[in-house]
């Protein structure tokens, strides 16, 4: 069951990266980078496993997407007032 959720989140992450690919620097790509680095460091200390690096990258992309959504909400609220 837990493997299925990570596969689903991985597919969603790839779709999000494809959507945000042409927008230049954004929080998704920063989240991917930070998540991959943190996942790599964790994997080094827990018997190296690429699955942990992938989980870190997916988590970073999701956090980056949340940051992008908060930025869009902020812009919307600023224009509305």
Secondary structure as UniProt FT lines:
FT   HELIX           2..19
FT   HELIX           21..23
FT   HELIX           27..45
FT   HELIX           50..80
//
